[in-house]
Amino acid sequence: MPEAIKLLDSDGSKGLDKSELLWITKFAKTLRSGELKNLTRDVFEALDADGDDSLTASEVATDDEATLAKVVTLVHATLPLPNLLVDTADAEQRATLSKHLTSALAMLDGDGDGTATRAE
């Protein structure tokens, strides 16, 4: 929950005001509409450098500025939270984004083999 609050807390107040709480409703609508599934598919495609329909740890941990910029653009188009914007020209922010993508890979890796396939 603390991570969710950080994500929604666009003004850095360490609390959520009414306008920030509206993002919860937006996220719920995104889940119901299928947009999140489409976003996952699009991000998967952006990260799958070799086009083999599976993501490896090295593909997800990319430091490629263009690839990460594409991921940020895709995410922000679906979930335009200010705290999701990442300056991919900044090495530290790219590293943080790669860390988050690595965590996402672990969640998607249903069979625990270190890769996530499209089916997973």
VOGU-850268 format. One record per atom (N, C-alpha, C): residue number from 1; atom name; x, y, z negated. Coordinates in steps of 0.2 Angstrom, whole numbers, padded with zeros to 4 digits. Layout:
+-----+------+-------+-------+-------+
! pos ! site !     X !     Y !     Z !
+-----+------+-------+-------+-------+
! NUM !   CA !     X !     Y !     Z !
...
+-----+------+-------+-------+-------+
# end
This chain:
+-----+------+-------+-------+-------+
! pos ! site !     X !     Y !     Z !
+-----+------+-------+-------+-------+
!   1 !    N !  0004 ! -0006 !  0000 !
!   1 !   CA !  0000 !  0000 !  0000 !
!   1 !    C !  0004 !  0006 !  0000 !
!   2 !    N !  0010 !  0007 ! -0004 !
!   2 !   CA !  0014 !  0013 ! -0003 !
!   2 !    C !  0016 !  0014 !  0004 !
!   3 !    N !  0018 !  0009 !  0008 !
!   3 !   CA !  0020 !  0011 !  0015 !
!   3 !    C !  0014 !  0013 !  0019 !
!   4 !    N !  0008 !  0011 !  0018 !
!   4 !   CA !  0003 !  0013 !  0021 !
!   4 !    C !  0001 !  0021 !  0019 !
!   5 !    N !  0002 !  0023 !  0013 !
!   5 !   CA !  0001 !  0029 !  0011 !
!   5 !    C !  0006 !  0034 !  0014 !
!   6 !    N !  0013 !  0032 !  0014 !
!   6 !   CA !  0018 !  0036 !  0018 !
!   6 !    C !  0016 !  0037 !  0025 !
!   7 !    N !  0014 !  0032 !  0028 !
!   7 !   CA !  0012 !  0032 !  0035 !
!   7 !    C !  0007 !  0037 !  0037 !
!   8 !    N !  0002 !  0037 !  0032 !
!   8 !   CA ! -0004 !  0042 !  0033 !
!   8 !    C ! -0003 !  0049 !  0030 !
!   9 !    N !  0002 !  0050 !  0026 !
!   9 !   CA !  0003 !  0056 !  0022 !
!   9 !    C !  0007 !  0061 !  0027 !
!  10 !    N !  0004 !  0064 !  0032 !
!  10 !   CA !  0007 !  0068 !  0037 !
!  10 !    C !  0010 !  0074 !  0034 !
!  11 !    N !  0008 !  0077 !  0028 !
!  11 !   CA !  0010 !  0083 !  0025 !
!  11 !    C !  0015 !  0082 !  0020 !
!  12 !    N !  0017 !  0075 !  0018 !
!  12 !   CA !  0022 !  0074 !  0013 !
!  12 !    C !  0020 !  0075 !  0006 !
!  13 !    N !  0013 !  0076 !  0005 !
!  13 !   CA !  0011 !  0078 ! -0002 !
!  13 !    C !  0011 !  0072 ! -0007 !
!  14 !    N !  0012 !  0066 ! -0004 !
!  14 !   CA !  0012 !  0059 ! -0008 !
!  14 !    C !  0005 !  0058 ! -0011 !
!  15 !    N !  0000 !  0060 ! -0007 !
!  15 !   CA ! -0007 !  0059 ! -0008 !
!  15 !    C ! -0010 !  0060 ! -0001 !
!  16 !    N ! -0016 !  0057 ! -0001 !
!  16 !   CA ! -0020 !  0058 !  0005 !
!  16 !    C ! -0026 !  0062 !  0004 !
!  17 !    N ! -0027 !  0067 !  0009 !
!  17 !   CA ! -0032 !  0072 !  0009 !
!  17 !    C ! -0038 !  0069 !  0014 !
!  18 !    N ! -0043 !  0072 !  0014 !
!  18 !   CA ! -0049 !  0070 !  0018 !
!  18 !    C ! -0047 !  0069 !  0025 !
!  19 !    N ! -0043 !  0073 !  0028 !
!  19 !   CA ! -0041 !  0073 !  0035 !
!  19 !    C ! -0037 !  0067 !  0037 !
!  20 !    N ! -0032 !  0065 !  0032 !
!  20 !   CA ! -0028 !  0060 !  0032 !
!  20 !    C ! -0031 !  0053 !  0031 !
!  21 !    N ! -0036 !  0053 !  0027 !
!  21 !   CA ! -0040 !  0047 !  0026 !
!  21 !    C ! -0044 !  0045 !  0032 !
!  22 !    N ! -0046 !  0050 !  0037 !
!  22 !   CA ! -0049 !  0049 !  0043 !
!  22 !    C ! -0046 !  0044 !  0047 !
!  23 !    N ! -0039 !  0044 !  0047 !
!  23 !   CA ! -0035 !  0039 !  0051 !
!  23 !    C ! -0037 !  0032 !  0049 !
!  24 !    N ! -0039 !  0030 !  0043 !
!  24 !   CA ! -0041 !  0023 !  0041 !
!  24 !    C ! -0047 !  0021 !  0046 !
!  25 !    N ! -0052 !  0026 !  0047 !
!  25 !   CA ! -0057 !  0025 !  0051 !
!  25 !    C ! -0055 !  0024 !  0058 !
!  26 !    N ! -0050 !  0028 !  0060 !
!  26 !   CA ! -0048 !  0027 !  0067 !
!  26 !    C ! -0044 !  0021 !  0068 !
!  27 !    N ! -0040 !  0018 !  0063 !
!  27 !   CA ! -0037 !  0012 !  0064 !
!  27 !    C ! -0042 !  0006 !  0064 !
!  28 !    N ! -0047 !  0007 !  0060 !
!  28 !   CA ! -0052 !  0001 !  0060 !
!  28 !    C ! -0056 !  0001 !  0067 !
!  29 !    N ! -0057 !  0007 !  0070 !
!  29 !   CA ! -0060 !  0007 !  0077 !
!  29 !    C ! -0055 !  0004 !  0082 !
!  30 !    N ! -0049 !  0005 !  0081 !
!  30 !   CA ! -0044 !  0003 !  0085 !
!  30 !    C ! -0044 ! -0005 !  0085 !
!  31 !    N ! -0044 ! -0008 !  0079 !
!  31 !   CA ! -0044 ! -0015 !  0078 !
!  31 !    C ! -0051 ! -0018 !  0082 !
!  32 !    N ! -0056 ! -0015 !  0080 !
!  32 !   CA ! -0063 ! -0017 !  0083 !
!  32 !    C ! -0063 ! -0017 !  0091 !
!  33 !    N ! -0060 ! -0012 !  0094 !
!  33 !   CA ! -0060 ! -0011 !  0101 !
!  33 !    C ! -0056 ! -0015 !  0105 !
!  34 !    N ! -0051 ! -0018 !  0102 !
!  34 !   CA ! -0046 ! -0022 !  0106 !
!  34 !    C ! -0040 ! -0018 !  0108 !
!  35 !    N ! -0040 ! -0011 !  0106 !
!  35 !   CA ! -0034 ! -0007 !  0108 !
!  35 !    C ! -0028 ! -0010 !  0104 !
!  36 !    N ! -0028 ! -0012 !  0098 !
!  36 !   CA ! -0022 ! -0015 !  0095 !
!  36 !    C ! -0019 ! -0021 !  0098 !
!  37 !    N ! -0024 ! -0025 !  0101 !
!  37 !   CA ! -0021 ! -0031 !  0105 !
!  37 !    C ! -0018 ! -0029 !  0111 !
!  38 !    N ! -0021 ! -0024 !  0114 !
!  38 !   CA ! -0017 ! -0021 !  0121 !
!  38 !    C ! -0011 ! -0018 !  0119 !
!  39 !    N ! -0011 ! -0014 !  0113 !
!  39 !   CA ! -0004 ! -0011 !  0111 !
!  39 !    C !  0001 ! -0016 !  0110 !
!  40 !    N ! -0001 ! -0021 !  0106 !
!  40 !   CA !  0004 ! -0027 !  0105 !
!  40 !    C !  0007 ! -0030 !  0111 !
!  41 !    N !  0002 ! -0031 !  0116 !
!  41 !   CA !  0004 ! -0034 !  0123 !
!  41 !    C !  0009 ! -0029 !  0126 !
!  42 !    N !  0008 ! -0023 !  0126 !
!  42 !   CA !  0012 ! -0018 !  0130 !
!  42 !    C !  0019 ! -0017 !  0126 !
!  43 !    N !  0019 ! -0017 !  0120 !
!  43 !   CA !  0025 ! -0016 !  0116 !
!  43 !    C !  0029 ! -0022 !  0117 !
!  44 !    N !  0026 ! -0028 !  0117 !
!  44 !   CA !  0029 ! -0035 !  0119 !
!  44 !    C !  0033 ! -0034 !  0125 !
!  45 !    N !  0029 ! -0032 !  0130 !
!  45 !   CA !  0032 ! -0031 !  0137 !
!  45 !    C !  0038 ! -0026 !  0138 !
!  46 !    N !  0037 ! -0021 !  0134 !
!  46 !   CA !  0042 ! -0016 !  0134 !
!  46 !    C !  0049 ! -0019 !  0131 !
!  47 !    N !  0048 ! -0023 !  0126 !
!  47 !   CA !  0054 ! -0026 !  0122 !
!  47 !    C !  0057 ! -0032 !  0126 !
!  48 !    N !  0053 ! -0035 !  0130 !
!  48 !   CA !  0055 ! -0042 !  0133 !
!  48 !    C !  0060 ! -0040 !  0139 !
!  49 !    N !  0066 ! -0039 !  0137 !
!  49 !   CA !  0071 ! -0036 !  0142 !
!  49 !    C !  0072 ! -0041 !  0148 !
!  50 !    N !  0072 ! -0048 !  0146 !
!  50 !   CA !  0073 ! -0052 !  0151 !
!  50 !    C !  0067 ! -0055 !  0155 !
!  51 !    N !  0061 ! -0053 !  0152 !
!  51 !   CA !  0055 ! -0055 !  0156 !
!  51 !    C !  0053 ! -0062 !  0155 !
!  52 !    N !  0056 ! -0066 !  0150 !
!  52 !   CA !  0054 ! -0073 !  0149 !
!  52 !    C !  0048 ! -0074 !  0144 !
!  53 !    N !  0044 ! -0069 !  0143 !
!  53 !   CA !  0038 ! -0070 !  0139 !
!  53 !    C !  0040 ! -0072 !  0132 !
!  54 !    N !  0046 ! -0071 !  0129 !
!  54 !   CA !  0047 ! -0072 !  0122 !
!  54 !    C !  0052 ! -0066 !  0120 !
!  55 !    N !  0051 ! -0064 !  0114 !
!  55 !   CA !  0055 ! -0059 !  0111 !
!  55 !    C !  0060 ! -0062 !  0106 !
!  56 !    N !  0067 ! -0061 !  0107 !
!  56 !   CA !  0072 ! -0063 !  0103 !
!  56 !    C !  0074 ! -0058 !  0098 !
!  57 !    N !  0077 ! -0059 !  0093 !
!  57 !   CA !  0080 ! -0054 !  0088 !
!  57 !    C !  0084 ! -0049 !  0091 !
!  58 !    N !  0088 ! -0051 !  0096 !
!  58 !   CA !  0092 ! -0046 !  0099 !
!  58 !    C !  0088 ! -0041 !  0103 !
!  59 !    N !  0083 ! -0044 !  0107 !
!  59 !   CA !  0078 ! -0039 !  0111 !
!  59 !    C !  0075 ! -0034 !  0106 !
!  60 !    N !  0072 ! -0037 !  0100 !
!  60 !   CA !  0069 ! -0032 !  0096 !
!  60 !    C !  0073 ! -0027 !  0092 !
!  61 !    N !  0079 ! -0029 !  0091 !
!  61 !   CA !  0084 ! -0025 !  0088 !
!  61 !    C !  0088 ! -0020 !  0092 !
!  62 !    N !  0085 ! -0019 !  0098 !
!  62 !   CA !  0088 ! -0015 !  0103 !
!  62 !    C !  0090 ! -0008 !  0101 !
!  63 !    N !  0095 ! -0005 !  0103 !
!  63 !   CA !  0097 !  0002 !  0102 !
!  63 !    C !  0096 !  0006 !  0108 !
!  64 !    N !  0093 !  0003 !  0113 !
!  64 !   CA !  0092 !  0007 !  0119 !
!  64 !    C !  0087 !  0012 !  0118 !
!  65 !    N !  0089 !  0018 !  0119 !
!  65 !   CA !  0085 !  0024 !  0118 !
!  65 !    C !  0079 !  0024 !  0122 !
!  66 !    N !  0080 !  0022 !  0129 !
!  66 !   CA !  0074 !  0022 !  0133 !
!  66 !    C !  0069 !  0017 !  0132 !
!  67 !    N !  0071 !  0011 !  0130 !
!  67 !   CA !  0066 !  0006 !  0128 !
!  67 !    C !  0062 !  0008 !  0121 !
!  68 !    N !  0066 !  0011 !  0116 !
!  68 !   CA !  0063 !  0013 !  0110 !
!  68 !    C !  0058 !  0019 !  0111 !
!  69 !    N !  0060 !  0023 !  0116 !
!  69 !   CA !  0056 !  0029 !  0117 !
!  69 !    C !  0049 !  0027 !  0121 !
!  70 !    N !  0050 !  0022 !  0125 !
!  70 !   CA !  0043 !  0019 !  0128 !
!  70 !    C !  0039 !  0016 !  0122 !
!  71 !    N !  0042 !  0012 !  0118 !
!  71 !   CA !  0038 !  0009 !  0112 !
!  71 !    C !  0035 !  0015 !  0108 !
!  72 !    N !  0038 !  0020 !  0106 !
!  72 !   CA !  0036 !  0025 !  0102 !
!  72 !    C !  0030 !  0029 !  0106 !
!  73 !    N !  0031 !  0030 !  0113 !
!  73 !   CA !  0025 !  0033 !  0117 !
!  73 !    C !  0019 !  0028 !  0117 !
!  74 !    N !  0020 !  0022 !  0118 !
!  74 !   CA !  0014 !  0017 !  0118 !
!  74 !    C !  0011 !  0017 !  0111 !
!  75 !    N !  0014 !  0017 !  0105 !
!  75 !   CA !  0011 !  0017 !  0099 !
!  75 !    C !  0008 !  0023 !  0098 !
!  76 !    N !  0011 !  0029 !  0099 !
!  76 !   CA !  0008 !  0035 !  0098 !
!  76 !    C !  0002 !  0037 !  0102 !
!  77 !    N !  0001 !  0034 !  0108 !
!  77 !   CA ! -0005 !  0035 !  0112 !
!  77 !    C ! -0011 !  0031 !  0109 !
!  78 !    N ! -0010 !  0026 !  0106 !
!  78 !   CA ! -0015 !  0022 !  0103 !
!  78 !    C ! -0016 !  0024 !  0095 !
!  79 !    N ! -0011 !  0025 !  0092 !
!  79 !   CA ! -0012 !  0028 !  0085 !
!  79 !    C ! -0008 !  0034 !  0084 !
!  80 !    N ! -0011 !  0040 !  0086 !
!  80 !   CA ! -0007 !  0046 !  0085 !
!  80 !    C ! -0006 !  0049 !  0078 !
!  81 !    N ! -0003 !  0045 !  0074 !
!  81 !   CA ! -0001 !  0047 !  0068 !
!  81 !    C !  0006 !  0051 !  0068 !
!  82 !    N !  0006 !  0057 !  0065 !
!  82 !   CA !  0013 !  0061 !  0065 !
!  82 !    C !  0019 !  0057 !  0063 !
!  83 !    N !  0017 !  0053 !  0058 !
!  83 !   CA !  0023 !  0049 !  0055 !
!  83 !    C !  0025 !  0043 !  0059 !
!  84 !    N !  0022 !  0042 !  0064 !
!  84 !   CA !  0024 !  0037 !  0069 !
!  84 !    C !  0029 !  0039 !  0074 !
!  85 !    N !  0029 !  0046 !  0075 !
!  85 !   CA !  0034 !  0049 !  0080 !
!  85 !    C !  0041 !  0048 !  0078 !
!  86 !    N !  0045 !  0045 !  0082 !
!  86 !   CA !  0052 !  0044 !  0081 !
!  86 !    C !  0056 !  0048 !  0086 !
!  87 !    N !  0061 !  0051 !  0084 !
!  87 !   CA !  0066 !  0054 !  0089 !
!  87 !    C !  0071 !  0049 !  0091 !
!  88 !    N !  0070 !  0046 !  0096 !
!  88 !   CA !  0074 !  0040 !  0098 !
!  88 !    C !  0081 !  0043 !  0101 !
!  89 !    N !  0082 !  0049 !  0101 !
!  89 !   CA !  0089 !  0052 !  0102 !
!  89 !    C !  0093 !  0052 !  0096 !
!  90 !    N !  0090 !  0051 !  0090 !
!  90 !   CA !  0093 !  0051 !  0084 !
!  90 !    C !  0095 !  0044 !  0082 !
!  91 !    N !  0101 !  0042 !  0081 !
!  91 !   CA !  0103 !  0035 !  0080 !
!  91 !    C !  0100 !  0032 !  0073 !
!  92 !    N !  0100 !  0036 !  0068 !
!  92 !   CA !  0097 !  0034 !  0062 !
!  92 !    C !  0090 !  0032 !  0063 !
!  93 !    N !  0086 !  0036 !  0066 !
!  93 !   CA !  0079 !  0035 !  0067 !
!  93 !    C !  0078 !  0029 !  0072 !
!  94 !    N !  0082 !  0028 !  0077 !
!  94 !   CA !  0082 !  0022 !  0081 !
!  94 !    C !  0083 !  0016 !  0077 !
!  95 !    N !  0088 !  0016 !  0072 !
!  95 !   CA !  0090 !  0010 !  0068 !
!  95 !    C !  0084 !  0009 !  0064 !
!  96 !    N !  0081 !  0014 !  0061 !
!  96 !   CA !  0075 !  0012 !  0057 !
!  96 !    C !  0069 !  0009 !  0061 !
!  97 !    N !  0068 !  0012 !  0067 !
!  97 !   CA !  0063 !  0009 !  0071 !
!  97 !    C !  0064 !  0002 !  0073 !
!  98 !    N !  0071 !  0000 !  0074 !
!  98 !   CA !  0073 ! -0007 !  0076 !
!  98 !    C !  0072 ! -0011 !  0070 !
!  99 !    N !  0073 ! -0009 !  0064 !
!  99 !   CA !  0072 ! -0012 !  0058 !
!  99 !    C !  0064 ! -0014 !  0057 !
! 100 !    N !  0060 ! -0009 !  0058 !
! 100 !   CA !  0053 ! -0011 !  0058 !
! 100 !    C !  0051 ! -0016 !  0063 !
! 101 !    N !  0053 ! -0015 !  0069 !
! 101 !   CA !  0052 ! -0020 !  0075 !
! 101 !    C !  0054 ! -0027 !  0073 !
! 102 !    N !  0060 ! -0027 !  0070 !
! 102 !   CA !  0062 ! -0034 !  0067 !
! 102 !    C !  0057 ! -0037 !  0062 !
! 103 !    N !  0055 ! -0033 !  0058 !
! 103 !   CA !  0050 ! -0035 !  0053 !
! 103 !    C !  0043 ! -0038 !  0057 !
! 104 !    N !  0041 ! -0034 !  0062 !
! 104 !   CA !  0036 ! -0036 !  0066 !
! 104 !    C !  0037 ! -0042 !  0069 !
! 105 !    N !  0043 ! -0043 !  0072 !
! 105 !   CA !  0044 ! -0050 !  0075 !
! 105 !    C !  0044 ! -0056 !  0070 !
! 106 !    N !  0046 ! -0055 !  0064 !
! 106 !   CA !  0045 ! -0060 !  0059 !
! 106 !    C !  0038 ! -0062 !  0058 !
! 107 !    N !  0034 ! -0057 !  0058 !
! 107 !   CA !  0026 ! -0058 !  0057 !
! 107 !    C !  0023 ! -0061 !  0063 !
! 108 !    N !  0026 ! -0060 !  0069 !
! 108 !   CA !  0023 ! -0063 !  0075 !
! 108 !    C !  0026 ! -0070 !  0076 !
! 109 !    N !  0031 ! -0072 !  0073 !
! 109 !   CA !  0035 ! -0078 !  0074 !
! 109 !    C !  0031 ! -0084 !  0070 !
! 110 !    N !  0026 ! -0086 !  0073 !
! 110 !   CA !  0022 ! -0091 !  0070 !
! 110 !    C !  0025 ! -0098 !  0068 !
! 111 !    N !  0030 ! -0100 !  0072 !
! 111 !   CA !  0033 ! -0106 !  0071 !
! 111 !    C !  0040 ! -0106 !  0068 !
! 112 !    N !  0042 ! -0099 !  0066 !
! 112 !   CA !  0048 ! -0098 !  0062 !
! 112 !    C !  0054 ! -0100 !  0066 !
! 113 !    N !  0054 ! -0100 !  0073 !
! 113 !   CA !  0060 ! -0102 !  0076 !
! 113 !    C !  0065 ! -0096 !  0078 !
! 114 !    N !  0063 ! -0090 !  0076 !
! 114 !   CA !  0067 ! -0084 !  0077 !
! 114 !    C !  0065 ! -0080 !  0083 !
! 115 !    N !  0060 ! -0083 !  0087 !
! 115 !   CA !  0058 ! -0079 !  0093 !
! 115 !    C !  0050 ! -0079 !  0092 !
! 116 !    N !  0047 ! -0074 !  0096 !
! 116 !   CA !  0040 ! -0074 !  0096 !
! 116 !    C !  0038 ! -0074 !  0104 !
! 117 !    N !  0034 ! -0079 !  0105 !
! 117 !   CA !  0031 ! -0080 !  0112 !
! 117 !    C !  0025 ! -0076 !  0113 !
! 118 !    N !  0023 ! -0075 !  0119 !
! 118 !   CA !  0017 ! -0071 !  0120 !
! 118 !    C !  0011 ! -0075 !  0117 !
! 119 !    N !  0011 ! -0082 !  0117 !
! 119 !   CA !  0006 ! -0085 !  0114 !
! 119 !    C !  0005 ! -0084 !  0106 !
! 120 !    N !  0011 ! -0083 !  0103 !
! 120 !   CA !  0011 ! -0082 !  0096 !
! 120 !    C !  0008 ! -0075 !  0095 !
+-----+------+-------+-------+-------+
# end
